[in-house]
Amino acid sequence: MKAKCLLILLAALLPNLYSCKKDNTAVTNSSLIEGKWFVNKIVIHQALFTVVNGNKDTTYTGSAFNTNDYFQFNSNHTAVESFSAEFTISGKTTITDGAGHSVAGGNSFKYSIAGSILTLTSTLIVPQFSDTSTGPATEAIIQLDANNLVLRRVQVGLETSTTTDTYYTRGK
């Protein structure tokens, strides 16, 4: 009788062991993000809710970026983002000073990682784009290994949903 009860108990518990499997997208070593990461590709997908077949896709690669396009993550959970332009679904807009010279924009953050979610709390942004949010932002870490980082940002509005995947390569 005890053996029969034990088998029933094991049979009931066995499926639960498989359901506790870890999520493969979770970052197990958050210190792996520390360092300077250079942008090498941005893929933007925009879905328009009000237009049939209104989806748009834009991809930026290679020469669209320069050494001013990077994310620096520090061990004290601060980060600096630098960008040479604003990359949108409609095109690339270069940032210039009053005299028309190209300048890099930037943002400073405090960051934290929970699972595969990167939370960024802005401490300074220059220049201030019109669509910049004021609260903490979250991005999903799609890939993080010794040489590659992929971050996904999703913005949902009343008429559109925009997903931006930014691909980085670790600086040397």
Buried (B, 14 or more C-beta within 10 A) or exposed (E): EEEEEEEEEEEEEEEEEEEEEEEEEEBEEBEBBBBBBBBBBBBBBBBBEEEEEEEBEBEBEEEBBBEBBBBBBBEEBEBBBBBBBBBBEEEBEEBEEEEEEEBBBBBBBBBBBEEBBBBBBBEEBEEEEEEEEEEEBBBBBBBBEEEBBBBBBEEEEEEBBBBBBBBBBBEE
